[in-house]
């Protein structure tokens, strides 16, 4: 699962991991900040993937991770939305006005495909371009993300439930064994006491208690 997650979602944008080239904006800056993946839960390498999957297994905000992995391009408001977004990005780089970058996001809502990023290549860069120097899409895989996360969550919860039940059954069995040993010890003690009482009674003189009663009767006047 970890290797598959890295293969599918390694290009997912991470909050704060922006390294734009000089005179460029990073491809992840074109996304809404609310959709960026937390830098403590990513699939950028196998180690972080295992940590992220462990976080998902515990149910800790796993829906936010899945949301970042299922981004899709939204409807483009204009036929030339890419050119308009490129103009807003150019204004942002010239003036530093954050509003211009927000306008660019409005022209390309959701996420941007690799073709759109290639058309904006002169002003948009990325940390890990492909072998041709092009930036990969910052979109996710909605159907695969839903299937993978749901299946992994169900499987991990099933395994954890079995582990908890196994521990409980082991503790219950141990308690039953201890109780049985205590009962056996109690029965053994009673048997020993009974044998001791029988042995003591067998050593007493026969009719000892009857003779005492007879002597008492002789001393009593008629």
N, C-alpha and C positions, 0 to 999 in steps of 0.2 A: 504493500500500500504506500509506503514512504517513497519508494523509487517511482511508482506511478504518479504520485502527487507532484514530485519534482518535475517529471516529464511533462505534465499537463499544465501546472500552475507556476512554473519558475519565473515567468515573465510578468506575473501579477505585480502591480505597483505597490510600493511600500511607503508608508508615511515617513517623511523626513529623509528618504534616501534619494534626494535629487542632486545630480551632478551634471548640470548642463554645461555644454561646451561654450567657450567664449562667443558672445553674440547669438546664443541660442537659448531656448527654453527646453527643459527636460520633458519628454513625452508624458510623464506622470503628472506634470503640472497642469495638463489640460483636463484632468479628471477632477470631479468634485472631491473635496477633501474628506467628506463623510464616507466615501466608497473606498478609500485607501486602506490597505491591510496594515494592521498594527505591526510595528517592527519587532515585537516579541513573539509573533505568530506568523511565520512566513514559510514558503516552500522554496526558498532560494538555493538551499543545499540539503543534503540528506540528513545532516544533524538537526537543523532547524525543522525539517519536515517531521522527524520523530518527536521532537518536543511539541510541535503543533498538534500532531495526532494524539499525543498524550493529553493535551489540553482539551481537545475535542472529546476524548473518551470520558473525561471528568465532567463534561457539560458546561465548561467555563466559557461563556460567550461564543460558542461554536457557530451560532447563526451569523455573527458578524464576519467570521472567516469565510463562511460559505457565500455570503453576500458579495464579498470582494472577488470571489472566484467565479461568479456567474454574471459579470457585467456584460451587457449587450449594447450595441449602438442604438441610440434612440432615433426618432424621426428627425430628419434634417429639415429645418424650416425653409431653406431656400435651395434652389438648384445649384447655386454657386457658393454653398456654405463653406467649402474648403477655402476658396479664395477670400471670402469675407473673414473667416477665422484667421487666415494668414495675415491679413491686413491688421487685424486687432493685435495679433502677436507682435507684429512689427512696431506698432504704436507702444505696446507695453515695454518692449526692449528699448525704445527711444526715450520714453518718458518715465518708466518705472511705475506707471499708474496701474494699480491692481484691478481697477474697474475694466480696463481694456482686456486683461486676461479673463475676467469673468464673462465679458462679451464673447470672447473666442470660445469659451466653454458652452455658451448658449447656442452658438452656431453648430457645435458638434456635441450634442448632449449624449449622455451615457458614456461611451468610450469611442476610441478611434481605431479604425481598421488599419492594417499594414499599408494598404493602398493610399489611404488618406495621409498617413504619416510620411509615406514616400513623396507625396505631392508637396508636403511641407518640409521637406528635408533640408532646405536652405536655412530654416529658422528653428527646427525641432531636432534635438539630438537624444541619444539614449546611452545608458551605461554599457549595455551589452548588445551591440549590433550583431546581425547575422554575418555569415561568411562573405556576403556581398556588400556589407557596410550599411544595410538598411535596418531601420528600427522595427522590431516586432510589434505586433498589435498589443495594446494595453487592455484588450477585452478578455473576458473569461470564457468558460465553456459551461453554459447554464445547465444543459441536460446532464452532462457528465458530472458536474459538480453536485447536482441534486442527488444523482444515483450513488456516487461515491461516498458522499458525506452521510447520507441516510443509511446506506448499507454498513459502513464502518461503525456508525454510532450504535446501530442495533446489535452488531456482532460484539463490539466491545462491552456493551451493557450486559449482554447475555453471558459473556465470559466472566465479568466481574460478579454477576449474580451467582454463577456457579461456584466461584471461589468463596464468596461469603457463605453460601449454603454448605459448602464442604467444611469450612471452619466451624460453623455452628453444629453440624452433625458430629464432627470430631470431638468438640467440647461436650456435647450431650452424651456421647458414648463413653467418654472418660468419666463423666459424673456418674453414669449408671454403674460402671465397673467399680468405682470407689465405694458407692453405696452398697453394692453386693458384697464387697470385701468387708465392710463394716458389719453388715448383717451376719456374715459367716463368723466373724470374730465374736460377735455377741452370742450367737448360738453355741460356739465352742466354749465360751466362758460359762454359760449356763450348764452345759453338759459336765464340765469339770467340777463345778460346784455341787451338782447333783451326785456325782460319783464320790466326792469327798464326804458329803452328808451320809450317803449309804454306808461308806466305809466306817465312819465314826459310830453310826448306829449299830453296826454289826459287832463292834468291840465292847458295847455296854453289856453288863450281866443280864441274863435272861430273868425276867420277873422282878427286876430291881425296883421299878416304879410300883408294882403290885405289893411287894413286901412293905414298903413305906406306908401304903394305905392300910395294911392289916395292923401294923403297930399303932397307928393312930386310932384305929377302931378299938383296940384293947384298952387304951388309956382313957377312953371315953366312958364314964359311968352310965349304968342303965337307968 
